[in-house]
Amino acid sequence: MTISPKRLEELENIPESAIDTSDIPELDASFWEQAKLVEPLTKQAISLRVDSDVLDWFKNQGKGYQSLMNAVLRSYVEHHVKNGQ
């Protein structure tokens, strides 16, 4: 999803007092005591041959199609690891 420059400017000019944050809990000390640092996974660039129709389908999903392909592969791997395969 993209935001037009005009809409972005409108959002930037909303005063802090006009933003309703009542549904967002404050992060107190207990939150940070139990918080865990999650390191991002590193990605490795590879060359991969896939069927052209498969690649076309992913590309038609829009921006981030390579991340989507990675998510599908990750789901497949996690399923097999979970089931001991």
Secondary structure, DSSP 8 states (H G I E B T S, - for coil): ----HHHHHHHHTS-GGG---TTS----HHHHHH-----------------HHHHHHHHTT-TTHHHHHHHHHHHHHHHHHHTT-
